[in-house]
Amino acid sequence: MKRILLALGVLVCMAGPAHAATATATETAYPLLGIWEVAFEWMATPGGVAAGTTTLSYTGKIAAFYADHKIGASAPASKYDVAVRDTRGVDVAGGMGMDLDVGKFTTASDGDVSIGVPGFALGTPLSLEVDNAGASGAGTVFIWVYQR
């Protein structure tokens, strides 16, 4: 019995920690501009998803959205999806992060209606949701909020 428990303990130690989805938010204020920048660094699980939430709440118009991805072995799968949601579940990025192409960087501002119409944040934390990114996908999503 002791040998079986010892063998199981060795196997667990050799396996290492599970690969967990991460999205870490860095929140930076630019008071002279009246704008906040939120940068989500993300890494997908083997299931191709990642999630994370800001520590602060935001009220204001979404000024711009920019999605960047890693290249090489950490590149996400083509046509991956990114949403930035408020506590009601509304994608405040206006769908600008859907079906992102790995060969291109995606950027849009409040005047770019060809990609999507950014929304408003109304006193809510912002949550990043990444889906269909592949097992080792990683990247950064920036969103800028005009603070009211």
Stockholm file with secondary structure:
# STOCKHOLM 1.0

chainA/1-148         MKRILLALGVLVCMAGPAHAATATATETAYPLLGIWEVAFEWMATPGGVAAGTTTLSYTGKIAAFYADHKIGASAPASKYDVAVRDTRGVDVAGGMGMDLDVGKFTTASDGDVSIGVPGFALGTPLSLEVDNAGASGAGTVFIWVYQR
#=GR chainA/1-148 SS CHHHHHHHHHHHHHHCSCCCCEEEEEEEEETTTTEEEEEEEEECCTTSCEEEECSSCEEEEEEEEEEEECCGGGCCCTTBEEEEECTTCCBTTTTTTTTBCTTSCEEEETTCTTTCCCCEEEEECCEEEEESCCTTCEEEEEEEEEEC
#=GC SS_cons         CHHHHHHHHHHHHHHCSCCCCEEEEEEEEETTTTEEEEEEEEECCTTSCEEEECSSCEEEEEEEEEEEECCGGGCCCTTBEEEEECTTCCBTTTTTTTTBCTTSCEEEETTCTTTCCCCEEEEECCEEEEESCCTTCEEEEEEEEEEC
//
